[in-house]
Amino acid sequence: MELGRHGFLDRLDLHESRGKKRKCTRYGVPLELLRKGIQKTYLTREEKKRIERSIRISKKPDQTPEKLDDLLRYFSKQLKRTTIPSRDFSQLELELGNYRELYPKVVRHRRGKLDLKLGEKEGRLYSVYLNAPRVFRRLLRWSGRHSMVEGDVAASHFHFLLKYFSDANEKRGMIVDLQTSDPYLSMCGYPKGVRREDLKASSHQFKYGSRLKTYPKMRDNEWLEMRRRKRTILYREGLFFRHISKRYPKFAETMAKMRILGPNQKSKFACDIMRRESDVMVQMVGRKCMREKLVYLPIHDGFLTLPRHYDRVCEIVTESFLATTGSKPFIRRKNTPTPIKESR
C-alpha cells in the first residue's frame, strides 16, 4: 500500500473481498519499474513523455475566489509572473513517484489555475505552489528568467508556544534557543546520538499529537491502523518530550496536560497556533511587503522572494515576530536554483 500511495504501483481493479464488507484493491508493478529495478527509478526524457500521457490531469476550475481582497490580489499578481521553464523541467532528474506527483501541478500552474485561497480554520494560504512537492518551488522563475530564493523560519511554531511558558527563566532560555542555527537541537540540550531529523519529526507529536496516556485494548486491525497513523507511542515516551523535558520541565508538563485527542494538526489548539503564525507570515509580513513593492510569497513558516529583496524581507519578518511574540527568529536561507543534469 505504501508503494501504491507514492505512485510506484498501478491500480488494476477494485473488488469486494469475500465475506467481508470492505473493498480490496489489486495493484500491478509498472513496466518502468520492472525494467529499471527498484534501486534505479530515475526517468529518461522518453519515459517521462510516455508517463505524461497516462497521468490524469485535474479538470477542476481554478479554486481561486472571484472576489479577492487587496492582499490576495497582490499574491495572485506575483504568482502570475512566475513560470517554470520547459527546459529546466525536462532536464530535472526525478524518480517515478515524484514525477507523477509533480507533473499535474506544473501543468495546472502553466494553465493559470493558481488555486489561491485562505484556510477557514487556520488562516493559512494555500495555492498550487504550496500543494506541490518542494522541487516545484525550486523550479519557479520570476518573469521567466530570475531564480527565486527561499527563507525558512526555524522552529516557527515554538515562537507561538511561548505564551504557554509559566516559568520566566524557562521562557528566557527558549527565546535564546530559538535564535540559534538549530533550535531543535538547542532546546533539547544537543542530546548525544540523536539525529536532528528524528527530533524534528518527534516534535510534531510533542506539539499536536494525541496525549495518549495508556495503551488501549484493541483488535489487531485497529492496532495496525493506529500504527499507520503513528499514534502508538505514549505521549511521554516520545523522543522529543523525553529530551525537552530535561531543559524545560514545567513547559513540557503544561504541554502534556493539554486535552488533545483528535488527529494530528487538526485539533483546535493546532489550528490556533497555525492561525497566529499565518497572522504574521501572511497578513503582517505580506502587507508590509506589498506596501514596499517587494516580491513575497509566503510558505507557511517561510517565504519565496528575489535575491535582491531577501535581506529586506528578513528584516520585516524579524520585526513582525518581535512585535507579536517578543522573540527573534533564526531565518535559514535556502538557495532554490536546482542543479540540473542532462537527461540520459
C-alpha positions in Angstrom: 0.0 0.0 0.0 2.9 2.4 0.7 4.2 1.8 -2.8 0.8 2.4 -4.2 0.3 5.6 -2.2 3.5 7.1 -3.7 2.7 6.2 -7.3 5.1 3.3 -7.7 2.2 0.8 -8.4 -0.6 1.0 -10.9 -4.1 0.1 -9.6 -5.6 -2.7 -11.6 -9.0 -3.2 -10.2 -11.2 -2.8 -7.1 -13.5 -5.6 -5.8 -15.4 -6.6 -2.8 -13.4 -9.1 -0.6 -15.1 -12.4 0.0 -17.4 -12.5 3.0 -16.5 -9.0 4.3 -17.9 -5.6 3.9 -14.7 -4.0 2.8 -13.1 -3.3 -0.6 -9.8 -4.8 -1.7 -7.5 -3.1 -4.2 -5.2 -5.0 -6.5 -2.0 -3.3 -7.8 0.4 -4.1 -10.6 4.0 -3.1 -11.0 4.5 -0.7 -14.0 6.9 -1.8 -16.7 9.2 1.1 -15.9 10.0 -0.4 -12.5 10.3 -3.9 -13.8 12.8 -2.8 -16.5 14.9 -0.4 -14.3 14.5 -2.2 -11.0 13.7 -0.8 -7.5 17.1 0.7 -7.0 17.2 2.7 -10.2 14.0 4.6 -10.9 15.3 7.9 -12.5 13.5 8.6 -15.7 14.8 9.5 -19.2 13.1 12.0 -21.4 11.3 9.3 -23.4 10.0 7.7 -20.2 8.7 11.0 -18.9 6.8 11.6 -22.2 5.3 8.2 -22.1 4.3 8.6 -18.4 2.8 12.0 -19.0 0.2 10.5 -21.4 -1.0 8.2 -18.6 -1.2 10.9 -15.8 -4.6 12.2 -15.1 -4.7 16.0 -15.1 -7.5 17.5 -12.9 -10.1 19.4 -15.0 -11.4 21.3 -11.9 -11.7 25.1 -12.5 -9.4 27.4 -10.7 -10.3 27.3 -6.9 -9.3 31.0 -6.5 -12.3 33.0 -5.4 -13.7 35.5 -7.9 -13.5 38.4 -5.4 -10.1 38.8 -3.7 -9.1 41.3 -1.1 -6.0 43.5 -1.8 -3.6 41.1 -0.2 -4.7 38.1 -2.2 -4.7 40.2 -5.4 -1.1 41.0 -4.5 -0.1 37.3 -4.2 -2.1 36.5 -7.3 -0.3 39.1 -9.5 3.0 37.8 -8.3 2.2 34.2 -9.0 1.1 35.1 -12.5 4.6 36.5 -13.1 6.2 33.2 -12.2 6.9 30.5 -14.8 8.5 27.0 -14.9 10.8 26.9 -18.0 10.2 23.8 -20.1 14.0 23.2 -20.5 14.6 23.2 -16.7 11.7 20.9 -16.1 12.6 18.4 -18.8 16.2 18.2 -17.5 15.3 17.6 -13.9 16.3 14.2 -12.5 13.2 12.7 -10.9 12.0 9.3 -9.7 8.8 7.8 -11.0 6.6 8.5 -7.9 7.9 12.1 -7.6 7.3 12.8 -11.3 3.7 11.6 -11.1 3.1 13.9 -8.2 4.9 16.9 -9.7 3.7 16.9 -13.3 0.0 17.6 -12.7 0.9 20.6 -10.5 3.2 22.0 -13.2 0.5 21.7 -15.9 -2.1 23.4 -13.6 0.3 26.3 -12.9 1.0 26.7 -16.7 -2.7 26.8 -17.3 -3.0 29.7 -14.9 -5.0 27.8 -12.3 -3.4 29.0 -9.1 -6.0 27.7 -6.6 -5.2 30.6 -4.3 -7.3 30.7 -1.1 -7.1 31.1 2.7 -7.9 28.2 5.0 -11.1 28.9 7.1 -9.9 27.3 10.3 -6.2 28.1 10.5 -5.9 31.1 8.1 -3.1 29.6 6.1 -2.5 30.5 2.5 -3.0 27.6 0.0 -2.1 27.5 -3.7 -0.7 25.2 -6.3 2.9 26.2 -5.4 2.3 25.2 -1.8 0.4 21.9 -2.5 3.1 20.7 -4.9 6.3 18.9 -4.0 9.1 21.2 -2.8 11.1 20.9 -6.0 8.3 22.8 -7.7 9.3 26.0 -5.8 13.0 25.5 -6.9 11.9 25.5 -10.5 9.9 28.8 -10.3 11.4 31.7 -12.3 10.4 35.3 -11.9 9.4 36.8 -15.3 10.8 33.6 -16.8 14.4 34.4 -16.0 15.2 35.2 -12.4 15.7 32.4 -9.8 13.9 32.8 -6.5 15.3 32.1 -3.0 13.5 30.6 -0.1 13.7 31.7 3.5 12.6 29.4 6.4 11.9 30.4 10.0 13.5 27.7 12.1 11.1 26.1 14.6 8.5 28.7 13.8 5.6 27.2 15.9 7.7 27.3 19.1 7.6 31.1 18.9 3.8 31.0 19.3 4.1 28.4 22.1 6.0 30.9 24.3 2.7 32.1 25.8 2.3 28.6 27.5 5.6 29.1 29.5 4.7 29.6 33.2 8.3 29.9 34.3 10.1 33.1 33.4 13.6 31.5 33.3 12.4 28.7 31.0 10.9 31.3 28.7 14.1 33.3 28.5 16.0 30.2 27.8 13.7 29.2 25.0 13.9 32.7 23.4 17.7 32.2 23.3 17.4 28.7 21.8 15.1 30.0 19.1 17.8 32.3 17.9 20.4 29.5 17.3 21.0 28.0 13.9 19.3 24.7 15.0 16.7 25.4 17.7 15.5 21.7 17.8 18.9 20.5 19.0 19.4 23.5 21.2 16.2 23.3 23.1 16.8 19.6 23.7 20.3 20.2 25.0 22.1 18.7 22.0 21.5 15.0 23.0 24.2 12.6 22.0 23.5 10.0 19.4 20.2 11.7 18.4 19.8 13.0 14.8 18.3 16.4 14.3 15.8 15.0 11.8 14.5 12.5 14.4 14.0 15.3 16.9 12.2 17.5 14.4 9.9 14.6 13.4 9.1 13.8 17.0 8.4 17.5 17.8 5.1 17.2 15.8 3.8 14.7 18.3 5.0 16.9 21.1 3.1 19.9 19.8 -0.1 18.5 18.3 -0.2 14.7 18.9 -2.8 12.9 20.8 -2.0 12.9 24.6 -2.2 9.1 24.8 -1.5 8.0 28.4 -2.1 4.3 28.3 -2.2 1.7 25.5 -5.9 0.9 24.8 -7.1 -2.7 24.4 -8.0 -3.2 20.7 -8.1 -5.7 17.9 -5.2 -6.4 15.6 -6.6 -4.5 12.7 -7.3 -1.4 15.0 -3.7 -1.6 16.3 -2.3 -1.7 12.8 -4.4 1.4 11.9 -3.1 3.2 14.9 0.5 2.3 13.9 -0.2 3.6 10.4 -1.2 7.0 11.9 1.9 7.0 14.1 0.0 7.3 17.3 1.2 4.1 19.1 3.8 5.9 21.3 2.6 7.2 24.6 3.0 11.0 24.7 5.6 11.0 27.5 7.6 8.3 25.7 8.1 10.5 22.7 11.7 11.2 21.8 11.3 15.0 21.8 9.3 15.0 25.1 12.0 13.0 26.9 14.7 15.4 25.9 13.0 18.8 26.1 11.5 17.9 29.5 15.0 17.9 30.9 15.6 21.5 30.0 12.1 22.8 30.2 10.2 20.6 32.7 7.4 23.0 33.5 6.7 23.8 29.9 6.8 20.1 28.9 4.3 19.3 31.7 2.0 22.0 30.6 2.0 20.6 27.0 1.4 17.1 28.3 -1.7 18.1 30.3 -3.4 19.6 27.3 -6.6 17.8 26.2 -5.7 16.9 22.6 -7.3 13.7 21.4 -8.0 14.4 17.8 -6.0 13.8 14.6 -2.6 15.4 14.4 -2.6 19.1 13.4 -6.4 19.2 13.2 -7.2 20.0 16.9 -8.5 23.4 18.0 -5.1 24.0 19.7 -3.1 23.3 16.5 -5.4 25.5 14.3 -4.9 28.3 16.8 -1.1 28.1 16.6 -1.2 28.0 12.8 -3.6 30.9 12.6 -1.3 33.0 14.8 1.6 32.1 12.5 -0.5 33.0 9.5 -1.4 36.4 11.0 2.4 37.1 11.0 3.6 35.4 7.8 0.6 36.1 5.6 -1.1 39.2 6.9 1.6 41.3 8.7 4.6 40.5 6.5 2.5 40.3 3.3 1.0 43.7 3.8 4.4 45.3 4.6 6.0 43.8 1.5 3.0 44.8 -0.6 3.4 48.5 0.6 7.1 48.4 -0.2 6.5 46.6 -3.6 8.7 43.7 -2.7 8.4 40.2 -4.2 7.0 38.0 -1.4 5.1 34.6 -1.5 4.5 33.0 1.9 5.2 29.3 2.5 3.5 28.8 5.9 6.7 29.2 8.1 8.8 30.6 5.3 8.7 32.6 2.1 9.9 33.0 -1.5 11.4 36.2 -2.8 14.1 37.5 -5.2 17.7 37.6 -4.1 17.8 41.4 -4.1 14.8 41.5 -1.8 15.8 38.8 0.6 17.6 40.9 3.2 14.7 43.4 3.5 12.1 40.6 3.7 14.1 39.0 6.5 14.1 42.4 8.4 10.3 42.6 8.0 9.8 39.0 9.2 12.1 39.6 12.2 10.3 42.9 13.1 6.9 41.1 12.9 7.9 38.3 15.1 9.4 40.6 17.7 6.2 42.7 17.8 3.9 39.6 18.1 5.9 37.0 20.1 8.7 39.0 21.7 11.2 36.6 20.2 13.7 37.0 17.3 13.6 34.1 14.8 16.5 32.5 13.0 15.8 32.6 9.3 17.6 30.0 7.2 18.3 30.8 3.6 17.7 28.1 1.1 19.3 28.6 -2.3 16.5 27.4 -4.6 18.1 27.1 -8.1 18.1 23.3 -8.6 21.2 21.6 -10.0 20.1 20.4 -13.4 21.6 17.4 -15.0 21.3 16.4 -18.6 18.9 13.6 -19.1 20.4 10.3 -20.2 
